[in-house]
Amino acid sequence: MKSFLISAVSLLAAALSSPLFAASNCGPQSGVIASSNNWIMLGGSAKGAVRQVIAGEFGKDVNSQKRVLGQFDPCGDLMVADVSYDKNERNVILSMEQHIARVQGGWVAEYAYLVKVLKEGKEVVVDNRQGTINWQMGKNGNIVSSSDKFISMGQNGFTDTTYRYDAQYRLEKSVARGTDEMTNGENHYRWNPQGLVVSASSSRSKDTYTYDQQFRELRLNGTASTPVSTIRSVDECQLWDEVGNCTLSYLHETEIFDKGTIERHLSSAYKYQYWDNPAASEE
């Protein structure tokens, strides 16, 4: 299963699906490096000189809402991102907030999430975590390691992660080790010749991306296993803006338990602002 925080911001994987624009005064590899960095922190990157993206996901048959605001500099580097996620399904109530900011030498994120279940008419806390993630840059500007230090249900914990790249600075692999077994392990990434991620996989999950002839994202197929279920999902883009970024997608998710199945339908909307087209940004 993906880590909880990555799952919560995963709608950006549809919103931010291909290499970032590299401004003329940026380094020759800045677009690829920024793209890999944003895959690590946000779950995706984007076409064009993105200045800001606003994303929201809303459940059609489930009480679920995700909201994301991300702002980038002209070279594609993330400057700040705010994420919130709220879900109320059957007897489970979940809420999460995360704030990411650019700092000297990398990025830092502060996050908190709370999971409660209803038992005999009362809310019982089953997971309560607050933490800080520090992402460290190497000499080329790409993220080389991260450290997540947290307190979960009163207990201190950590997850340390290292990242490996190919010769073009495209993210190939991450390895996480720490006290949380659900976030430990390896993640692998595959790219096509156009610089688009075609798959992201771990021992517990796999996401596969499909593109059209204009290299716009068409579909994201996902599978994931949790301690109690298997999740299959299909996220299909319905509309794109003039740059080729998806602005509307529909997600169908099926979660299979030993004693039943839950079907979920969600829609996501995205609005982009671009550095090189401020007039269009205000439309």
Protein Blocks (a to p, Z undefined) as FASTA:
>chain_A
ZZfklmmmmmmmmmmmcccdddfkbcfklmmmmmmmmmmmnopacedjdfbdcdddddfk
bccdddddddddfkopafbdcddddddehjaccdddddddddehiacddddddddddeeh
iacdfbdcdddddddddfkopafbdcddddeehiacdddddddddfkopafbdcdddjbl
klgccddddddfkopafbdcdfkbccdddddfkopafbdcdddddfkbccddddddfbdc
fkopafbdcdddddddfkbccddddddddddddfklmmlmmZZ
